[in-house]
Amino acid sequence: MKKYYTAKEVAEILGISRQTLLRYEKKGIFPKPRRNLINHWREYTNADLEKLKKILGRR
């Protein structure tokens, strides 16, 4: 099991586009994920993934 997922990986798991994921974050529908300290990329944990699935009404 991975420790962190990228925005692209999370979008694929959720069945939405990366743009939609980022748009939902910008609008406040999704909580902001932590950022990598080196490259500032979004990093999603398994807990984050479960929260996003709940928000979308998916299991």
CHARMM internal coordinates of N, CA and C (Angstrom, degrees):
IC EDIT
DIST 1 N 1 CA 1.4478
DIST 1 CA 1 C 1.5331
ANGL 1 N 1 CA 1 C 108.48
DIST 1 C 2 N 1.3104
ANGL 1 CA 1 C 2 N 115.47
DIHE 1 N 1 CA 1 C 2 N 135.77
DIST 2 N 2 CA 1.4631
ANGL 1 C 2 N 2 CA 120.31
DIHE 1 CA 1 C 2 N 2 CA -178.14
DIST 2 CA 2 C 1.5243
ANGL 2 N 2 CA 2 C 110.77
DIHE 1 C 2 N 2 CA 2 C -76.59
DIST 2 C 3 N 1.3154
ANGL 2 CA 2 C 3 N 114.84
DIHE 2 N 2 CA 2 C 3 N 152.72
DIST 3 N 3 CA 1.4596
ANGL 2 C 3 N 3 CA 120.08
DIHE 2 CA 2 C 3 N 3 CA 177.52
DIST 3 CA 3 C 1.5372
ANGL 3 N 3 CA 3 C 110.40
DIHE 2 C 3 N 3 CA 3 C -82.25
DIST 3 C 4 N 1.3334
ANGL 3 CA 3 C 4 N 116.15
DIHE 3 N 3 CA 3 C 4 N -42.24
DIST 4 N 4 CA 1.4643
ANGL 3 C 4 N 4 CA 121.21
DIHE 3 CA 3 C 4 N 4 CA -179.51
DIST 4 CA 4 C 1.5184
ANGL 4 N 4 CA 4 C 110.60
DIHE 3 C 4 N 4 CA 4 C -134.65
DIST 4 C 5 N 1.3403
ANGL 4 CA 4 C 5 N 115.18
DIHE 4 N 4 CA 4 C 5 N 148.93
DIST 5 N 5 CA 1.4608
ANGL 4 C 5 N 5 CA 121.77
DIHE 4 CA 4 C 5 N 5 CA 177.58
DIST 5 CA 5 C 1.5223
ANGL 5 N 5 CA 5 C 108.61
DIHE 4 C 5 N 5 CA 5 C -118.42
DIST 5 C 6 N 1.3302
ANGL 5 CA 5 C 6 N 116.29
DIHE 5 N 5 CA 5 C 6 N 148.57
DIST 6 N 6 CA 1.4651
ANGL 5 C 6 N 6 CA 121.38
DIHE 5 CA 5 C 6 N 6 CA 176.10
DIST 6 CA 6 C 1.5266
ANGL 6 N 6 CA 6 C 109.03
DIHE 5 C 6 N 6 CA 6 C -83.18
DIST 6 C 7 N 1.3208
ANGL 6 CA 6 C 7 N 116.22
DIHE 6 N 6 CA 6 C 7 N 167.55
DIST 7 N 7 CA 1.4659
ANGL 6 C 7 N 7 CA 120.79
DIHE 6 CA 6 C 7 N 7 CA 178.54
DIST 7 CA 7 C 1.5280
ANGL 7 N 7 CA 7 C 110.21
DIHE 6 C 7 N 7 CA 7 C -60.20
DIST 7 C 8 N 1.3169
ANGL 7 CA 7 C 8 N 117.06
DIHE 7 N 7 CA 7 C 8 N -38.63
DIST 8 N 8 CA 1.4677
ANGL 7 C 8 N 8 CA 120.87
DIHE 7 CA 7 C 8 N 8 CA 179.94
DIST 8 CA 8 C 1.5274
ANGL 8 N 8 CA 8 C 110.86
DIHE 7 C 8 N 8 CA 8 C -63.86
DIST 8 C 9 N 1.3258
ANGL 8 CA 8 C 9 N 116.33
DIHE 8 N 8 CA 8 C 9 N -44.23
DIST 9 N 9 CA 1.4665
ANGL 8 C 9 N 9 CA 120.54
DIHE 8 CA 8 C 9 N 9 CA -179.78
DIST 9 CA 9 C 1.5292
ANGL 9 N 9 CA 9 C 111.28
DIHE 8 C 9 N 9 CA 9 C -64.67
DIST 9 C 10 N 1.3277
ANGL 9 CA 9 C 10 N 116.47
DIHE 9 N 9 CA 9 C 10 N -42.22
DIST 10 N 10 CA 1.4639
ANGL 9 C 10 N 10 CA 120.95
DIHE 9 CA 9 C 10 N 10 CA 179.73
DIST 10 CA 10 C 1.5246
ANGL 10 N 10 CA 10 C 110.20
DIHE 9 C 10 N 10 CA 10 C -64.12
DIST 10 C 11 N 1.3218
ANGL 10 CA 10 C 11 N 116.90
DIHE 10 N 10 CA 10 C 11 N -43.47
DIST 11 N 11 CA 1.4592
ANGL 10 C 11 N 11 CA 120.94
DIHE 10 CA 10 C 11 N 11 CA 178.99
DIST 11 CA 11 C 1.5275
ANGL 11 N 11 CA 11 C 110.84
DIHE 10 C 11 N 11 CA 11 C -60.11
DIST 11 C 12 N 1.3234
ANGL 11 CA 11 C 12 N 117.12
DIHE 11 N 11 CA 11 C 12 N -42.24
DIST 12 N 12 CA 1.4682
ANGL 11 C 12 N 12 CA 120.86
DIHE 11 CA 11 C 12 N 12 CA 178.70
DIST 12 CA 12 C 1.5215
ANGL 12 N 12 CA 12 C 110.74
DIHE 11 C 12 N 12 CA 12 C -64.40
DIST 12 C 13 N 1.3229
ANGL 12 CA 12 C 13 N 117.58
DIHE 12 N 12 CA 12 C 13 N -42.32
DIST 13 N 13 CA 1.4675
ANGL 12 C 13 N 13 CA 121.66
DIHE 12 CA 12 C 13 N 13 CA 179.61
DIST 13 CA 13 C 1.5267
ANGL 13 N 13 CA 13 C 110.69
DIHE 12 C 13 N 13 CA 13 C -63.68
DIST 13 C 14 N 1.3378
ANGL 13 CA 13 C 14 N 116.46
DIHE 13 N 13 CA 13 C 14 N -39.86
DIST 14 N 14 CA 1.4600
ANGL 13 C 14 N 14 CA 120.96
DIHE 13 CA 13 C 14 N 14 CA -178.55
DIST 14 CA 14 C 1.5244
ANGL 14 N 14 CA 14 C 113.04
DIHE 13 C 14 N 14 CA 14 C -80.33
DIST 14 C 15 N 1.3204
ANGL 14 CA 14 C 15 N 116.47
DIHE 14 N 14 CA 14 C 15 N -14.68
DIST 15 N 15 CA 1.4575
ANGL 14 C 15 N 15 CA 119.99
DIHE 14 CA 14 C 15 N 15 CA -179.68
DIST 15 CA 15 C 1.5157
ANGL 15 N 15 CA 15 C 113.49
DIHE 14 C 15 N 15 CA 15 C 77.77
DIST 15 C 16 N 1.3331
ANGL 15 CA 15 C 16 N 115.63
DIHE 15 N 15 CA 15 C 16 N 28.98
DIST 16 N 16 CA 1.4634
ANGL 15 C 16 N 16 CA 121.10
DIHE 15 CA 15 C 16 N 16 CA 176.60
DIST 16 CA 16 C 1.5244
ANGL 16 N 16 CA 16 C 107.89
DIHE 15 C 16 N 16 CA 16 C -126.43
DIST 16 C 17 N 1.3226
ANGL 16 CA 16 C 17 N 116.37
DIHE 16 N 16 CA 16 C 17 N 167.61
DIST 17 N 17 CA 1.4609
ANGL 16 C 17 N 17 CA 118.96
DIHE 16 CA 16 C 17 N 17 CA 178.74
DIST 17 CA 17 C 1.5267
ANGL 17 N 17 CA 17 C 109.65
DIHE 16 C 17 N 17 CA 17 C -80.17
DIST 17 C 18 N 1.3088
ANGL 17 CA 17 C 18 N 116.12
DIHE 17 N 17 CA 17 C 18 N 160.41
DIST 18 N 18 CA 1.4637
ANGL 17 C 18 N 18 CA 121.40
DIHE 17 CA 17 C 18 N 18 CA 177.60
DIST 18 CA 18 C 1.5287
ANGL 18 N 18 CA 18 C 109.57
DIHE 17 C 18 N 18 CA 18 C -61.80
DIST 18 C 19 N 1.3270
ANGL 18 CA 18 C 19 N 116.45
DIHE 18 N 18 CA 18 C 19 N -38.52
DIST 19 N 19 CA 1.4619
ANGL 18 C 19 N 19 CA 120.97
DIHE 18 CA 18 C 19 N 19 CA 179.22
DIST 19 CA 19 C 1.5247
ANGL 19 N 19 CA 19 C 111.00
DIHE 18 C 19 N 19 CA 19 C -61.33
DIST 19 C 20 N 1.3331
ANGL 19 CA 19 C 20 N 116.82
DIHE 19 N 19 CA 19 C 20 N -41.22
DIST 20 N 20 CA 1.4616
ANGL 19 C 20 N 20 CA 120.78
DIHE 19 CA 19 C 20 N 20 CA 178.76
DIST 20 CA 20 C 1.5207
ANGL 20 N 20 CA 20 C 110.24
DIHE 19 C 20 N 20 CA 20 C -64.29
DIST 20 C 21 N 1.3196
ANGL 20 CA 20 C 21 N 117.00
DIHE 20 N 20 CA 20 C 21 N -43.16
DIST 21 N 21 CA 1.4604
ANGL 20 C 21 N 21 CA 121.90
DIHE 20 CA 20 C 21 N 21 CA 177.60
DIST 21 CA 21 C 1.5291
ANGL 21 N 21 CA 21 C 110.46
DIHE 20 C 21 N 21 CA 21 C -56.47
DIST 21 C 22 N 1.3144
ANGL 21 CA 21 C 22 N 116.69
DIHE 21 N 21 CA 21 C 22 N -48.10
DIST 22 N 22 CA 1.4613
ANGL 21 C 22 N 22 CA 121.23
DIHE 21 CA 21 C 22 N 22 CA -178.64
DIST 22 CA 22 C 1.5288
ANGL 22 N 22 CA 22 C 111.51
DIHE 21 C 22 N 22 CA 22 C -69.07
DIST 22 C 23 N 1.3273
ANGL 22 CA 22 C 23 N 117.17
DIHE 22 N 22 CA 22 C 23 N -35.59
DIST 23 N 23 CA 1.4665
ANGL 22 C 23 N 23 CA 121.57
DIHE 22 CA 22 C 23 N 23 CA 178.25
DIST 23 CA 23 C 1.5294
ANGL 23 N 23 CA 23 C 110.15
DIHE 22 C 23 N 23 CA 23 C -65.36
DIST 23 C 24 N 1.3342
ANGL 23 CA 23 C 24 N 116.96
DIHE 23 N 23 CA 23 C 24 N -43.62
DIST 24 N 24 CA 1.4657
ANGL 23 C 24 N 24 CA 121.16
DIHE 23 CA 23 C 24 N 24 CA 178.32
DIST 24 CA 24 C 1.5258
ANGL 24 N 24 CA 24 C 110.51
DIHE 23 C 24 N 24 CA 24 C -62.57
DIST 24 C 25 N 1.3187
ANGL 24 CA 24 C 25 N 116.48
DIHE 24 N 24 CA 24 C 25 N -38.06
DIST 25 N 25 CA 1.4599
ANGL 24 C 25 N 25 CA 120.48
DIHE 24 CA 24 C 25 N 25 CA 177.89
DIST 25 CA 25 C 1.5269
ANGL 25 N 25 CA 25 C 109.94
DIHE 24 C 25 N 25 CA 25 C -64.73
DIST 25 C 26 N 1.3191
ANGL 25 CA 25 C 26 N 116.10
DIHE 25 N 25 CA 25 C 26 N -44.46
DIST 26 N 26 CA 1.4700
ANGL 25 C 26 N 26 CA 121.23
DIHE 25 CA 25 C 26 N 26 CA -178.49
DIST 26 CA 26 C 1.5307
ANGL 26 N 26 CA 26 C 111.46
DIHE 25 C 26 N 26 CA 26 C -63.76
DIST 26 C 27 N 1.3440
ANGL 26 CA 26 C 27 N 116.64
DIHE 26 N 26 CA 26 C 27 N -37.71
DIST 27 N 27 CA 1.4658
ANGL 26 C 27 N 27 CA 121.18
DIHE 26 CA 26 C 27 N 27 CA -179.30
DIST 27 CA 27 C 1.5262
ANGL 27 N 27 CA 27 C 112.83
DIHE 26 C 27 N 27 CA 27 C -79.61
DIST 27 C 28 N 1.3391
ANGL 27 CA 27 C 28 N 117.24
DIHE 27 N 27 CA 27 C 28 N -9.26
DIST 28 N 28 CA 1.4533
ANGL 27 C 28 N 28 CA 120.51
DIHE 27 CA 27 C 28 N 28 CA 179.06
DIST 28 CA 28 C 1.5140
ANGL 28 N 28 CA 28 C 114.17
DIHE 27 C 28 N 28 CA 28 C 90.18
DIST 28 C 29 N 1.3409
ANGL 28 CA 28 C 29 N 117.46
DIHE 28 N 28 CA 28 C 29 N 5.95
DIST 29 N 29 CA 1.4685
ANGL 28 C 29 N 29 CA 121.26
DIHE 28 CA 28 C 29 N 29 CA 177.41
DIST 29 CA 29 C 1.5238
ANGL 29 N 29 CA 29 C 109.21
DIHE 28 C 29 N 29 CA 29 C -70.14
DIST 29 C 30 N 1.3213
ANGL 29 CA 29 C 30 N 116.65
DIHE 29 N 29 CA 29 C 30 N -42.62
DIST 30 N 30 CA 1.4660
ANGL 29 C 30 N 30 CA 123.05
DIHE 29 CA 29 C 30 N 30 CA 177.19
DIST 30 CA 30 C 1.5235
ANGL 30 N 30 CA 30 C 108.37
DIHE 29 C 30 N 30 CA 30 C -104.93
DIST 30 C 31 N 1.3405
ANGL 30 CA 30 C 31 N 117.62
DIHE 30 N 30 CA 30 C 31 N 142.48
DIST 31 N 31 CA 1.4716
ANGL 30 C 31 N 31 CA 119.82
DIHE 30 CA 30 C 31 N 31 CA 174.75
DIST 31 CA 31 C 1.5280
ANGL 31 N 31 CA 31 C 110.80
DIHE 30 C 31 N 31 CA 31 C -69.63
DIST 31 C 32 N 1.3116
ANGL 31 CA 31 C 32 N 115.49
DIHE 31 N 31 CA 31 C 32 N 152.49
DIST 32 N 32 CA 1.4689
ANGL 31 C 32 N 32 CA 119.50
DIHE 31 CA 31 C 32 N 32 CA 179.23
DIST 32 CA 32 C 1.5303
ANGL 32 N 32 CA 32 C 109.57
DIHE 31 C 32 N 32 CA 32 C -73.12
DIST 32 C 33 N 1.3212
ANGL 32 CA 32 C 33 N 117.28
DIHE 32 N 32 CA 32 C 33 N 133.55
DIST 33 N 33 CA 1.4629
ANGL 32 C 33 N 33 CA 120.02
DIHE 32 CA 32 C 33 N 33 CA 178.24
DIST 33 CA 33 C 1.5293
ANGL 33 N 33 CA 33 C 111.11
DIHE 32 C 33 N 33 CA 33 C -81.41
DIST 33 C 34 N 1.3104
ANGL 33 CA 33 C 34 N 115.27
DIHE 33 N 33 CA 33 C 34 N 170.93
DIST 34 N 34 CA 1.4664
ANGL 33 C 34 N 34 CA 118.96
DIHE 33 CA 33 C 34 N 34 CA 175.72
DIST 34 CA 34 C 1.5224
ANGL 34 N 34 CA 34 C 108.78
DIHE 33 C 34 N 34 CA 34 C -71.80
DIST 34 C 35 N 1.3022
ANGL 34 CA 34 C 35 N 116.43
DIHE 34 N 34 CA 34 C 35 N 158.96
DIST 35 N 35 CA 1.4638
ANGL 34 C 35 N 35 CA 122.31
DIHE 34 CA 34 C 35 N 35 CA 179.31
DIST 35 CA 35 C 1.5197
ANGL 35 N 35 CA 35 C 109.79
DIHE 34 C 35 N 35 CA 35 C -113.34
DIST 35 C 36 N 1.3295
ANGL 35 CA 35 C 36 N 115.51
DIHE 35 N 35 CA 35 C 36 N 143.32
DIST 36 N 36 CA 1.4520
ANGL 35 C 36 N 36 CA 121.18
DIHE 35 CA 35 C 36 N 36 CA 174.82
DIST 36 CA 36 C 1.5209
ANGL 36 N 36 CA 36 C 107.74
DIHE 35 C 36 N 36 CA 36 C -66.57
DIST 36 C 37 N 1.3209
ANGL 36 CA 36 C 37 N 116.97
DIHE 36 N 36 CA 36 C 37 N 133.52
DIST 37 N 37 CA 1.4657
ANGL 36 C 37 N 37 CA 120.41
DIHE 36 CA 36 C 37 N 37 CA -176.62
DIST 37 CA 37 C 1.5177
ANGL 37 N 37 CA 37 C 113.31
DIHE 36 C 37 N 37 CA 37 C -69.76
DIST 37 C 38 N 1.3114
ANGL 37 CA 37 C 38 N 117.35
DIHE 37 N 37 CA 37 C 38 N -23.69
DIST 38 N 38 CA 1.4615
ANGL 37 C 38 N 38 CA 120.42
DIHE 37 CA 37 C 38 N 38 CA -177.06
DIST 38 CA 38 C 1.5264
ANGL 38 N 38 CA 38 C 112.02
DIHE 37 C 38 N 38 CA 38 C -88.64
DIST 38 C 39 N 1.3300
ANGL 38 CA 38 C 39 N 116.83
DIHE 38 N 38 CA 38 C 39 N -54.48
DIST 39 N 39 CA 1.4665
ANGL 38 C 39 N 39 CA 119.31
DIHE 38 CA 38 C 39 N 39 CA -175.11
DIST 39 CA 39 C 1.5331
ANGL 39 N 39 CA 39 C 113.45
DIHE 38 C 39 N 39 CA 39 C -106.55
DIST 39 C 40 N 1.3294
ANGL 39 CA 39 C 40 N 117.57
DIHE 39 N 39 CA 39 C 40 N -2.84
DIST 40 N 40 CA 1.4769
ANGL 39 C 40 N 40 CA 124.46
DIHE 39 CA 39 C 40 N 40 CA 177.15
DIST 40 CA 40 C 1.5314
ANGL 40 N 40 CA 40 C 113.88
DIHE 39 C 40 N 40 CA 40 C 64.77
DIST 40 C 41 N 1.3233
ANGL 40 CA 40 C 41 N 117.96
DIHE 40 N 40 CA 40 C 41 N 19.63
DIST 41 N 41 CA 1.4579
ANGL 40 C 41 N 41 CA 120.96
DIHE 40 CA 40 C 41 N 41 CA 175.40
DIST 41 CA 41 C 1.5134
ANGL 41 N 41 CA 41 C 109.21
DIHE 40 C 41 N 41 CA 41 C -74.41
DIST 41 C 42 N 1.3298
ANGL 41 CA 41 C 42 N 115.47
DIHE 41 N 41 CA 41 C 42 N 152.72
DIST 42 N 42 CA 1.4596
ANGL 41 C 42 N 42 CA 120.41
DIHE 41 CA 41 C 42 N 42 CA 175.52
DIST 42 CA 42 C 1.5243
ANGL 42 N 42 CA 42 C 109.23
DIHE 41 C 42 N 42 CA 42 C -69.12
DIST 42 C 43 N 1.3180
ANGL 42 CA 42 C 43 N 116.23
DIHE 42 N 42 CA 42 C 43 N 139.67
DIST 43 N 43 CA 1.4595
ANGL 42 C 43 N 43 CA 121.40
DIHE 42 CA 42 C 43 N 43 CA 177.45
DIST 43 CA 43 C 1.5260
ANGL 43 N 43 CA 43 C 108.33
DIHE 42 C 43 N 43 CA 43 C -128.76
DIST 43 C 44 N 1.3106
ANGL 43 CA 43 C 44 N 116.08
DIHE 43 N 43 CA 43 C 44 N 120.96
DIST 44 N 44 CA 1.4559
ANGL 43 C 44 N 44 CA 122.29
DIHE 43 CA 43 C 44 N 44 CA -178.85
DIST 44 CA 44 C 1.5182
ANGL 44 N 44 CA 44 C 109.40
DIHE 43 C 44 N 44 CA 44 C -106.99
DIST 44 C 45 N 1.3348
ANGL 44 CA 44 C 45 N 116.25
DIHE 44 N 44 CA 44 C 45 N 136.04
DIST 45 N 45 CA 1.4602
ANGL 44 C 45 N 45 CA 121.69
DIHE 44 CA 44 C 45 N 45 CA 177.10
DIST 45 CA 45 C 1.5273
ANGL 45 N 45 CA 45 C 108.87
DIHE 44 C 45 N 45 CA 45 C -93.85
DIST 45 C 46 N 1.3253
ANGL 45 CA 45 C 46 N 116.05
DIHE 45 N 45 CA 45 C 46 N 173.53
DIST 46 N 46 CA 1.4641
ANGL 45 C 46 N 46 CA 120.05
DIHE 45 CA 45 C 46 N 46 CA 175.30
DIST 46 CA 46 C 1.5269
ANGL 46 N 46 CA 46 C 110.64
DIHE 45 C 46 N 46 CA 46 C -61.73
DIST 46 C 47 N 1.3339
ANGL 46 CA 46 C 47 N 117.29
DIHE 46 N 46 CA 46 C 47 N -37.04
DIST 47 N 47 CA 1.4671
ANGL 46 C 47 N 47 CA 120.96
DIHE 46 CA 46 C 47 N 47 CA 177.86
DIST 47 CA 47 C 1.5285
ANGL 47 N 47 CA 47 C 110.38
DIHE 46 C 47 N 47 CA 47 C -63.92
DIST 47 C 48 N 1.3378
ANGL 47 CA 47 C 48 N 116.95
DIHE 47 N 47 CA 47 C 48 N -41.84
DIST 48 N 48 CA 1.4710
ANGL 47 C 48 N 48 CA 120.89
DIHE 47 CA 47 C 48 N 48 CA 176.89
DIST 48 CA 48 C 1.5190
ANGL 48 N 48 CA 48 C 110.40
DIHE 47 C 48 N 48 CA 48 C -59.80
DIST 48 C 49 N 1.3206
ANGL 48 CA 48 C 49 N 115.45
DIHE 48 N 48 CA 48 C 49 N -43.57
DIST 49 N 49 CA 1.4578
ANGL 48 C 49 N 49 CA 121.26
DIHE 48 CA 48 C 49 N 49 CA -178.96
DIST 49 CA 49 C 1.5277
ANGL 49 N 49 CA 49 C 110.95
DIHE 48 C 49 N 49 CA 49 C -60.79
DIST 49 C 50 N 1.3227
ANGL 49 CA 49 C 50 N 116.88
DIHE 49 N 49 CA 49 C 50 N -42.09
DIST 50 N 50 CA 1.4663
ANGL 49 C 50 N 50 CA 120.90
DIHE 49 CA 49 C 50 N 50 CA 178.30
DIST 50 CA 50 C 1.5240
ANGL 50 N 50 CA 50 C 111.50
DIHE 49 C 50 N 50 CA 50 C -64.90
DIST 50 C 51 N 1.3450
ANGL 50 CA 50 C 51 N 117.34
DIHE 50 N 50 CA 50 C 51 N -39.65
DIST 51 N 51 CA 1.4690
ANGL 50 C 51 N 51 CA 121.40
DIHE 50 CA 50 C 51 N 51 CA 177.47
DIST 51 CA 51 C 1.5264
ANGL 51 N 51 CA 51 C 110.69
DIHE 50 C 51 N 51 CA 51 C -62.25
DIST 51 C 52 N 1.3272
ANGL 51 CA 51 C 52 N 116.69
DIHE 51 N 51 CA 51 C 52 N -43.82
DIST 52 N 52 CA 1.4589
ANGL 51 C 52 N 52 CA 120.91
DIHE 51 CA 51 C 52 N 52 CA -178.37
DIST 52 CA 52 C 1.5220
ANGL 52 N 52 CA 52 C 110.44
DIHE 51 C 52 N 52 CA 52 C -66.13
DIST 52 C 53 N 1.3168
ANGL 52 CA 52 C 53 N 117.02
DIHE 52 N 52 CA 52 C 53 N -38.21
DIST 53 N 53 CA 1.4682
ANGL 52 C 53 N 53 CA 120.91
DIHE 52 CA 52 C 53 N 53 CA 177.10
DIST 53 CA 53 C 1.5150
ANGL 53 N 53 CA 53 C 110.46
DIHE 52 C 53 N 53 CA 53 C -62.55
DIST 53 C 54 N 1.3392
ANGL 53 CA 53 C 54 N 116.87
DIHE 53 N 53 CA 53 C 54 N -40.99
DIST 54 N 54 CA 1.4759
ANGL 53 C 54 N 54 CA 121.31
DIHE 53 CA 53 C 54 N 54 CA 178.65
DIST 54 CA 54 C 1.5202
ANGL 54 N 54 CA 54 C 110.69
DIHE 53 C 54 N 54 CA 54 C -63.09
DIST 54 C 55 N 1.3280
ANGL 54 CA 54 C 55 N 116.26
DIHE 54 N 54 CA 54 C 55 N -43.95
DIST 55 N 55 CA 1.4574
ANGL 54 C 55 N 55 CA 120.94
DIHE 54 CA 54 C 55 N 55 CA -179.79
DIST 55 CA 55 C 1.5229
ANGL 55 N 55 CA 55 C 110.59
DIHE 54 C 55 N 55 CA 55 C -60.65
DIST 55 C 56 N 1.3351
ANGL 55 CA 55 C 56 N 116.46
DIHE 55 N 55 CA 55 C 56 N -38.86
DIST 56 N 56 CA 1.4668
ANGL 55 C 56 N 56 CA 120.72
DIHE 55 CA 55 C 56 N 56 CA 179.42
DIST 56 CA 56 C 1.5263
ANGL 56 N 56 CA 56 C 112.20
DIHE 55 C 56 N 56 CA 56 C -80.55
DIST 56 C 57 N 1.3367
ANGL 56 CA 56 C 57 N 116.81
DIHE 56 N 56 CA 56 C 57 N -7.61
DIST 57 N 57 CA 1.4647
ANGL 56 C 57 N 57 CA 120.24
DIHE 56 CA 56 C 57 N 57 CA -178.61
DIST 57 CA 57 C 1.5068
ANGL 57 N 57 CA 57 C 112.81
DIHE 56 C 57 N 57 CA 57 C 77.27
DIST 57 C 58 N 1.3317
ANGL 57 CA 57 C 58 N 116.01
DIHE 57 N 57 CA 57 C 58 N 29.87
DIST 58 N 58 CA 1.4736
ANGL 57 C 58 N 58 CA 121.31
DIHE 57 CA 57 C 58 N 58 CA 179.34
DIST 58 CA 58 C 1.5040
ANGL 58 N 58 CA 58 C 108.88
DIHE 57 C 58 N 58 CA 58 C -114.52
DIST 58 C 59 N 1.3310
ANGL 58 CA 58 C 59 N 115.72
DIHE 58 N 58 CA 58 C 59 N 157.12
DIST 59 N 59 CA 1.4680
ANGL 58 C 59 N 59 CA 120.42
DIHE 58 CA 58 C 59 N 59 CA 179.86
DIST 59 CA 59 C 1.4851
ANGL 59 N 59 CA 59 C 112.33
DIHE 58 C 59 N 59 CA 59 C -95.78
END
COOR INIT
IC SEED 1 N 1 CA 1 C
IC BUILD
